[in-house]
Amino acid sequence: MTREPAFSLCVYCGSRPGADPTYAAAARHVGEWIGQRGGQLVYGGGRNGLMGLVAQATLAAGGRVVGVIPRALVEREWANTDCSELLVVETMHERKREMAERADAFLALPGGIGTFEEFFEVWTWRQLGYHDKPVGLLNVAGYYDGLMQFLAASVDHQFMGPWQMDLMVSDSEIERLLPALVQAGGVTAADRLDAI
């Protein structure tokens, strides 16, 4: 009989490993943290780059892994058939909605344009009231320093308010950020996510 996961964390990250080995080490650490605590990883379903590393580490540490990948990306992103559950969907919208529904909290690791887009979208959804799940940014080796400066400038220029910044949390320490996200995680009513 399979046990229900203690929590479900959606992780957005690169399909490449990045130039600094610290990024890969952080992805493995996040996966180990999830698995060791009986959690579930929800992610984009690829087996390359940081995506593959966080999934492998979660499974190796005893966690459950749900991959969600659009059919058109199965070959391009090398779908991870080792997932506990691999959902092949038709569109990116389905992918993101499925990931949001299955998550208690969201975390972005270093990545590229896809990671940025997913992080900003889930943060925007929170601002609009579609969910009230915590959103976190893991700033590994200063990767997101420039982004955080830009966001602060957006507040200074009054295109965003400090309250919007308060809807997400950024930290460089895994052992501080992940417990905070999981502890703050709650269940969002399905009818709110239906509106997305």
N, C-alpha and C positions, 0 to 999 in steps of 0.2 A: 504494500500500500504506500503510495507516494504522499509525502507531507506537503502541505501548503507552504510556499516560501514565507519567510519572516517579513520580507519587504520586497518591493520590486523597483529597481533603479534603472531608468532609461539613460543610456550613455551615448552621446554623440561624439565621434572622433574621426580622425583621418583614416583613409584607406591606404595611406602611405605611412612609413615609419618615421619620417622626418629626419633632419640632419643630426640632431642631438640625441645620443643614446638615452638621455634622461627621459625623453618622451616615452620610449618603449618601456623603460623601467617603471614609469608612473602608470602606464596602461596595465602592466602586469600586476602592480601593487593594488590598483583599483579592483581588478578581477579577483585577486586573492582575498581582498577585504570583503567583497560581496559573498564569495563562496564560503569563506570561513565562518560567516555569520548566518548561514542558511538562507541567503537572499537569492533573488532572481535578477539576472541581467536582461534587459530588453535593449536591443540594438539593431543596427541596419542589416544584419545577416551576412556580411562579407567575411572572407577569411584572410584578407590581405591587410597589411599595415597595422595600425593601432587597433583597428576593429578586430582583426583576428587575434591579436595578443590578449586583449581584454577578455574575449570569449574563451580562449584556451585556458587562461588563468582561472577564470570563474569555474569552468568545468573541472579543472584539475583540483581545485580547492573544495569541490563538493557542491557547488551551486548549480542552479538551473539557468539555462540560457534560451531565450526566445529571440530568434532572428526574424526580421520582417524585411522582405526584399521584393521590389517590383520584378515581374517576369523579364522585362527588357534588360535588367541589370544582373540577372542570374549569372550570365557568362562574363560580363565585363567586371563585376565585383567579386567573381569567384565565390558563389554562394557557399556558406559553411554548412555542409551536411552533417557535421558533428553536433549541431545545436540540439538541445533537448526537444525543441519545437522550432521548425522552420516554416514560416508562413510566406508563401509566394502570392503576392497581390498584383493587381493590374496597373495601379497608378501610384505616383508618389504621394498623392493626397491620401489614398487608402493606407499607405505605409505609415505616414506620420500620424494619422488618426488612430490606427491600431496601436502604435507605440505609445501614444498619449493615454489611451484608455487602459493599457496594461501597466502603467507606471504609477508609483506613489510619489516619485520625485524625478527631477531631470538633472543631468550633469554633462557639461561639455568639457572634453579634454582638448589638447591641441589638434588642429585639423585645418582643412582648407575651406573653400567656398560652401561646400555642402554642410559642413559642421556649423559654419557661421549662420547659414540660412535657417537650419533647424533650431539652433539656439535662439536666434532672434524671434523666430515665429512662436516658439513655446513661451518665451518671455512676453511677447505681444498678446498672446492668448490669455496669459495671466492678467495683464493690465486691463484687458477688455472684459474680464470676469468669466471667461469660458472654463477656467479651472482655478483652483487655489492651491496648487501643488508647488512645493519649493523648486526653485531653479538655481543651479549652481554652476560656477565657472572655475575649473581647476587651472590655475595660472602656473603651469610647470615651467621652471627655469626662466621666468619672466616673459614667456611667450605672449601673454595677453597684456603686458604692460602698456603698449601703445594703444590698444583698444580701450583700456580703462581710462587712459588720459583723454582719448577722443570722447568717450562717453561723459567724462567730467566736463569737457568743453561744451558738449551739447546742453548740459544743465546750465553752465555759465551763460550760454547764448540764448537760454530760455526756450529751447525746442523740446526739452524734457524737464520734468520736475524731480526734485530729490526723492519724492514718494515712488517714482518709477524705478529709480536706482535701488530703492529698498525692496523691490519685488524680486531681486536676485542677489545672490551672495557670491563673492569672489574670494578665493583663498589659495595659497600655494601649498598648504599642508593637508594631505589626504586624511590623516588621522584626526583632523579637526573638522574638515569640511564634510566628509561623508557621514559621520555620526549626526552632525547638525541637520543635514538634509533628510536623513532617514527619520530622525526624531520629529522633525517638522512635517513629515509626509502624512497626508490624510487621504481619504477616499472622496473623489469628486463625483457628484451625481451624474449619471449617464446622460440625462437630458441636457445638461450644459454642454457636454462634448458633442452631442448630436447636432448642436448649432454650428459646429466648425465645418 
